[in-house]
Amino acid sequence: MKRIAAVFLIAILFLTACGTEAPETIPEYEVISGSDDLDGFDLQWGFSMSVYTEDTDNVFGYIPDTVFADTANRRKQDVENSLNCKITVFNDSNSSVIRSRLNAALASGSHLYDLATADSSAMSSFVQSGSLIGLSSLLDVHNTDKWGTPSMLMPALWKNDLYGVLPFAWPNLLYTFAGHIIAVNENMIARLGETDPREYVEALDWTWDKFEECLERYTHEDSGRTVYAFQSHPAYFAMNMSLSNGVSMVALEDGIVTVGIYTEAGREAMEKAQAIFLRDDKDYIHPSDTTASGELLVNGECVMISQGHGGMIATAGSILYVMDNVGVLPFPQGPKATPGVYPSYYQQIPYITSIPVTTYDMHAAAKILSAMYEPFEGLETKDLIAEYMNNQVFFDDRDAYIFINMIEHTEYNYFWEGGRGGIESVLSSSNPVSTILESNESNYQKLVDDYIYPQYLGRVAVYGE
């Protein structure tokens, strides 16, 4: 099989060249300095309501009249006072409104937004077309606790810069986009007399083999019906099995950018996914392959389900708000995984914030953005945020750690560019994995050439990886 790859050696040579070439390729970030007096600058901020929230309005992404919404409003007032500026927020109904209005402004050459916040899928065309201002010289983008990790920001990276950041230090805003976590009916585990599977995670023993053991033990009969051990949509199961074996969507092998499932670890994960999901004896896995799996856990039809983070906590009807004892698990780890690192994936990410070229003052916009997205008082660290979530959302002190760990290690799956298709087809066919991968080779080569390689160049230029 031909390797799915784009030659990376030219980029490596360019990035490592001595003398005057390097600063142009890997720009050093420079925190905005100078006067804090912005002389009454009126910042225009287009802010989209995310598809992951339940309300038709928002306060910087938070549901109105909640503690976090009030905190965000106070932050806005503090920033306006301290920087002598005004922040005018346009709470547009969705990301497509942001996109269409920004397109119109760019076409006419008129001013519109100084900052624009929307889902990554809506902003990707602007990232690639040069319609946004590079941020690596305006913000300390290496502060990943504040702005998000390189993997989280992949859709905002392009060729030589980063064109969008995230409010990663603000609680809850980015907790619903990732998929898929495993939710466990802990009451059912207790009735079966089984070990709480979170203990396997603590002992670094939550492996593929242990998972298969649990599939067999958890499946049981109850009042004449079969209670299945597990339920998942096949595409999501295959994606998570890949990631759980230390496979990234984008890999670098011998100076070559490669799609992760075409590596040895990727093929191994796909073969294991087939062995679990497509075996002749499927008595342990619920026959439903829909994404509406939350009801199966709530109704006691399954002991464990694969569920997007949003289905866990996004709305008042989410699993953690309608059940009285739910545990949180990452996907079990394969032999090539890094113990204790639990990745997940996302198809688009909400609240990517960029500075369009339509801004009146990119330096003032960057200064305001940086001040706005400082951590909230009392929630400055991951431990404090985890403590808050364990007190307010979860049932066990271990759950927020796993939840946040998966968000921190989330990977972009290139859903909008067609990157999920080959992975998904592994569990829609009983053909050998090598045959399936070979049949998708040309599609993935195009994905590498058109999207993955330019984004990887951006990642190297900004983060030096």
C-alpha positions in Angstrom: 0.0 0.0 0.0 1.3 3.4 -0.8 1.9 5.7 2.2 -0.7 8.4 2.6 1.7 11.3 3.0 2.9 14.8 2.0 6.6 15.4 1.9 7.6 17.4 4.9 11.4 17.6 4.4 11.3 21.0 2.6 9.5 22.5 5.5 12.0 21.0 8.0 14.9 22.4 6.1 13.2 25.8 5.9 12.4 25.9 9.5 15.9 24.8 10.6 17.8 27.1 8.3 20.1 29.4 10.1 20.4 33.2 9.9 17.5 35.5 9.0 15.1 32.9 7.7 13.9 31.4 11.0 12.2 34.5 12.6 10.0 34.8 9.5 8.9 31.2 9.8 8.5 30.8 13.5 7.4 34.2 14.8 8.1 34.9 18.4 5.0 36.0 20.3 5.0 39.4 21.8 2.5 40.3 24.6 0.8 43.5 23.9 2.4 46.3 25.9 2.2 50.0 26.1 -0.5 52.3 27.5 -3.6 50.6 28.9 -5.6 53.7 27.9 -7.4 52.9 24.6 -8.9 56.3 24.4 -12.5 55.2 24.3 -12.0 52.6 21.5 -15.4 51.0 20.7 -14.7 47.4 20.0 -17.3 45.7 17.8 -17.6 42.0 18.7 -19.7 39.5 16.8 -20.4 36.7 19.1 -22.3 33.6 17.9 -24.6 31.5 20.1 -23.0 28.0 20.0 -25.1 25.0 18.8 -24.1 23.4 22.1 -26.1 25.7 24.3 -29.8 25.3 25.1 -30.7 29.0 25.2 -31.6 31.3 22.3 -29.5 34.1 23.8 -26.1 34.2 25.5 -23.8 36.3 27.5 -20.3 35.5 26.0 -21.6 32.0 25.5 -23.2 31.6 28.9 -26.9 31.2 29.5 -28.3 34.6 30.8 -29.0 35.0 34.5 -26.5 32.4 35.6 -23.5 32.8 37.8 -21.0 32.5 34.9 -23.0 35.0 32.7 -23.0 37.5 35.5 -19.2 36.9 36.0 -18.6 37.5 32.3 -20.6 40.7 32.3 -18.6 42.0 35.3 -15.4 41.1 33.4 -16.6 43.2 30.5 -17.3 46.2 32.8 -13.9 45.8 34.5 -12.1 45.7 31.1 -14.0 48.7 29.8 -13.0 50.7 32.9 -9.4 49.5 33.1 -8.6 50.0 29.4 -10.8 53.0 28.8 -12.7 51.3 26.0 -16.3 50.2 25.1 -17.2 46.7 24.1 -20.2 46.4 21.9 -21.3 42.8 21.5 -23.6 41.6 18.7 -25.1 38.3 19.9 -25.8 36.9 16.5 -28.1 33.9 16.5 -25.6 31.4 15.0 -22.2 31.1 13.3 -23.7 31.2 9.8 -24.8 34.8 10.5 -21.3 35.7 11.5 -19.9 34.1 8.4 -22.4 35.8 6.0 -22.0 39.2 7.5 -18.2 39.0 7.5 -18.2 37.8 3.9 -20.3 40.8 2.9 -18.0 43.2 4.8 -14.9 41.7 3.2 -16.4 42.0 -0.2 -17.2 45.6 0.2 -14.1 46.5 2.1 -16.1 48.0 5.0 -15.5 47.7 8.7 -17.6 45.3 10.6 -16.1 43.3 13.5 -13.0 43.9 15.5 -13.4 40.4 17.0 -15.5 37.5 15.7 -16.4 34.4 17.7 -18.0 31.4 16.0 -17.8 27.7 15.4 -14.6 26.6 13.7 -16.5 25.2 10.7 -17.8 28.7 10.0 -14.4 30.4 10.4 -12.3 27.9 8.4 -12.8 29.6 5.0 -11.6 32.9 6.6 -8.5 31.2 8.1 -7.5 29.8 4.7 -8.3 32.9 2.6 -6.2 35.4 4.6 -9.2 37.3 5.9 -8.0 37.1 9.5 -5.0 38.6 11.3 -2.3 36.3 12.6 -2.2 36.2 16.3 1.2 34.8 17.2 2.7 38.3 17.4 -0.2 39.8 19.2 -1.0 37.3 22.0 1.0 34.8 24.2 -0.5 31.9 22.3 1.9 29.5 24.0 -0.2 30.0 27.1 -2.2 26.9 26.2 -4.1 27.0 29.5 -5.6 30.3 28.5 -6.0 30.0 24.7 -6.2 26.2 24.0 -3.8 23.5 22.9 -2.4 23.3 19.4 -4.6 20.2 18.8 -7.7 22.1 19.8 -6.7 25.0 17.6 -5.9 23.0 14.5 -8.7 24.5 12.4 -7.3 28.0 13.2 -3.7 27.1 12.1 -2.7 27.7 8.5 0.7 27.7 6.8 2.6 30.2 9.0 0.4 31.5 11.8 -2.6 31.0 14.1 -5.8 32.8 13.3 -8.1 32.0 16.2 -7.9 31.3 19.9 -10.3 29.8 22.5 -11.6 30.9 25.9 -10.1 27.8 27.4 -9.7 29.3 30.9 -13.4 30.1 31.1 -15.3 27.2 32.7 -18.0 25.2 30.8 -17.8 26.9 27.4 -15.6 24.2 25.8 -16.8 21.2 27.8 -19.5 20.0 25.4 -17.9 19.8 22.0 -15.8 16.7 22.4 -16.9 13.1 21.8 -17.1 10.5 23.0 -16.8 9.7 26.6 -18.2 6.5 28.3 -21.0 7.0 30.8 -21.6 4.2 33.3 -24.7 3.4 35.3 -23.0 3.1 38.7 -26.2 1.9 40.4 -26.3 -1.1 38.0 -22.6 -1.8 38.6 -23.3 -2.0 42.3 -26.3 -4.3 41.9 -24.2 -6.6 39.8 -21.5 -6.7 42.5 -18.9 -5.5 40.0 -15.8 -3.4 40.7 -16.4 0.3 39.9 -14.6 0.5 36.5 -13.1 3.9 37.5 -10.8 1.8 39.7 -9.4 0.3 36.6 -8.7 3.8 35.3 -6.9 4.7 38.5 -4.8 1.6 38.4 -3.9 2.3 34.7 -5.6 -1.1 33.9 -8.5 0.2 31.7 -7.3 -1.6 28.6 -8.9 -3.1 25.6 -8.7 -6.5 27.2 -10.3 -5.3 30.5 -13.0 -3.6 28.4 -13.8 -6.9 26.7 -14.0 -8.7 30.1 -16.5 -6.0 31.3 -18.6 -6.5 28.1 -19.1 -10.1 29.0 -19.6 -9.6 32.7 -21.9 -6.6 32.5 -24.4 -8.1 30.1 -27.3 -9.7 32.0 -31.0 -10.6 32.1 -33.3 -8.4 34.1 -37.1 -9.2 34.3 -37.0 -11.1 31.0 -35.1 -8.5 29.0 -31.4 -8.4 28.1 -29.5 -5.5 29.6 -26.5 -4.9 27.3 -23.1 -4.0 28.5 -22.4 -1.3 26.0 -23.8 0.9 23.2 -22.1 3.1 20.7 -22.4 4.5 17.2 -20.0 2.5 15.0 -18.2 5.5 13.6 -17.6 7.0 17.0 -16.4 3.7 18.4 -13.9 3.3 15.5 -12.7 6.9 16.0 -12.1 6.5 19.7 -10.5 3.1 19.3 -8.0 4.7 17.0 -7.2 7.6 19.5 -7.1 5.1 22.4 -4.0 3.4 20.9 -2.0 6.6 20.8 -3.0 7.5 17.2 -3.4 11.1 16.2 -5.4 12.1 13.2 -2.1 13.7 12.0 1.2 11.9 12.4 4.8 12.7 11.5 6.9 9.7 10.5 10.4 10.1 9.1 9.8 13.7 8.2 6.5 13.0 6.5 3.0 14.1 7.4 0.7 11.1 7.5 -2.9 10.3 8.4 -2.8 8.5 11.7 -4.9 5.4 10.8 -2.3 4.6 8.1 0.4 4.0 10.8 1.0 0.6 12.4 -0.8 1.7 15.6 -3.7 3.0 13.6 -4.2 -0.2 11.7 -3.9 -2.2 14.9 -6.7 -0.1 16.5 -9.0 -0.5 13.5 -8.5 -4.2 13.5 -9.3 -4.4 17.2 -12.4 -2.2 16.6 -13.6 -4.7 14.0 -12.9 -7.6 16.3 -15.0 -6.2 19.1 -17.8 -4.6 17.1 -18.3 -6.9 14.1 -17.7 -10.4 15.7 -20.3 -13.0 15.1 -21.3 -13.0 18.8 -22.5 -9.4 19.4 -24.6 -10.3 22.5 -22.8 -7.8 24.6 -23.4 -4.7 22.5 -26.8 -3.1 22.1 -28.1 -3.5 18.5 -29.0 0.1 18.2 -26.3 2.1 16.3 -27.9 5.5 16.7 -26.4 8.5 18.5 -29.4 8.8 20.8 -27.8 6.5 23.3 -28.6 8.6 26.4 -32.0 7.1 26.7 -30.6 3.6 26.7 -28.6 4.4 29.9 -31.4 6.4 31.5 -33.9 3.6 30.8 -31.6 0.9 32.1 -31.1 -0.9 28.8 -27.4 -0.6 28.9 -24.7 -0.5 31.6 -22.3 1.7 29.6 -22.8 4.0 26.6 -20.5 6.0 24.4 -21.8 9.6 24.6 -20.6 13.0 23.5 -19.6 15.4 26.2 -22.6 17.6 25.3 -25.0 14.7 25.9 -23.5 14.4 29.4 -23.8 18.0 30.6 -25.0 20.4 27.9 -28.6 20.9 29.0 -31.0 20.3 31.9 -32.0 17.1 30.1 -28.5 15.7 29.8 -27.6 12.5 31.5 -25.8 13.9 34.5 -28.9 16.0 35.3 -31.5 13.2 35.0 -29.8 10.3 36.7 -28.7 10.0 40.3 -25.4 8.1 39.9 -23.4 8.2 36.7 -19.7 7.5 36.3 -17.3 8.8 33.7 -14.8 6.7 31.8 -12.4 7.4 29.0 -12.1 4.8 26.2 -10.0 1.9 27.2 -6.4 2.1 26.1 -4.5 0.0 23.6 -0.9 -1.2 23.9 0.6 1.8 22.1 -1.2 4.4 24.2 0.5 6.7 26.7 -0.9 5.6 30.1 -3.0 8.2 31.8 -3.5 10.3 28.6 -7.1 10.0 27.4 -7.8 11.6 24.0 -11.1 12.4 22.4 -12.0 14.1 19.1 -14.1 17.0 17.8 -15.8 17.7 14.5 -16.1 21.4 15.1 -15.2 23.5 18.1 -17.3 26.5 19.4 -16.1 29.9 20.3 -13.0 30.2 18.0 -12.3 33.9 18.4 -10.4 35.8 15.6 -9.5 39.3 14.6 -10.8 40.0 11.1 -8.9 42.2 8.7 -12.0 44.5 9.0 -10.9 45.7 12.4 -10.1 49.3 13.0 -7.2 48.5 15.4 -5.8 45.0 15.7 -3.6 45.9 18.7 -6.5 47.3 20.7 -8.6 44.3 19.8 -5.9 41.9 20.9 -5.4 43.8 24.2 -9.2 43.7 24.9 -9.4 40.0 24.0 -6.5 39.1 26.3 -8.0 41.0 29.2 -11.5 39.5 28.6 -10.3 35.9 28.5 -8.3 35.9 31.7 -9.4 33.2 34.2 -12.4 33.9 36.4 -11.6 34.7 40.1 -11.6 31.6 42.2 -11.3 29.4 39.1 -7.7 30.2 38.0 -6.4 26.6 37.9 -7.5 23.2 36.5 -7.7 21.8 40.0 -10.1 24.6 41.1 -12.3 24.1 38.0 -12.3 20.3 38.6 -13.3 20.9 42.2 -16.2 23.1 41.1 -17.4 20.6 38.6 -17.2 17.7 41.0 -19.3 19.8 43.5 -21.8 21.0 40.9 -22.0 18.4 38.2 -20.4 15.0 38.9 -21.1 12.3 41.5 -17.5 11.3 42.1 -14.2 13.2 42.6 -12.5 11.2 39.8 -15.0 12.2 37.1 -14.0 15.8 36.4 -10.3 14.8 36.1 -11.2 12.3 33.3 -13.6 14.7 31.7 -11.1 17.5 31.5 -8.2 15.2 30.6 -10.1 14.1 27.5 -10.9 17.7 26.5 -7.2 18.7 26.9 -6.2 15.9 24.6 -8.9 16.3 22.0 -8.0 15.9 18.3 -9.7 17.4 15.2 -11.1 14.6 13.0 -11.5 16.6 9.8 -15.2 15.8 9.6 -16.1 18.7 7.4 -13.3 17.9 5.0 -14.3 14.2 4.7 -11.7 12.8 7.1 -14.1 10.6 9.1 -15.3 8.6 6.1 -12.5 6.1 6.0 -12.5 5.5 9.7 -16.3 5.1 9.8 -16.2 2.6 6.9 -14.1 0.2 9.0 -17.2 -0.8 11.0 -19.7 -0.7 8.2 -17.8 -3.5 6.4 -16.3 -6.8 7.3 -13.6 -6.5 4.7 -10.0 -6.5 6.0 -8.8 -3.2 7.4 -6.0 -3.1 4.8 -8.5 -3.4 2.0 -10.6 -0.6 3.4 -7.7 1.7 4.0 -6.4 1.1 0.5 -9.8 1.9 -1.0 -9.7 5.3 0.8 -6.2 6.1 -0.1 -6.8 8.8 -2.8 -9.4 10.5 -0.6 -6.9 10.8 2.3 -4.1 11.9 0.1 -6.3 14.8 -1.0 -7.1 15.5 2.6 -3.4 15.7 3.4 -2.6 17.9 0.5 -5.5 20.4 0.8 -5.9 20.7 4.6 -3.7 18.6 6.9 -0.3 19.7 5.5 -1.0 23.5 5.5 -2.4 23.2 9.0 0.6 21.2 10.2 2.9 23.9 8.7 1.0 26.5 10.8 1.4 24.4 13.9 5.2 24.1 13.3 5.6 27.8 12.6 3.7 28.9 15.7 4.6 26.1 18.3 7.8 24.7 16.9 6.5 21.1 16.9 
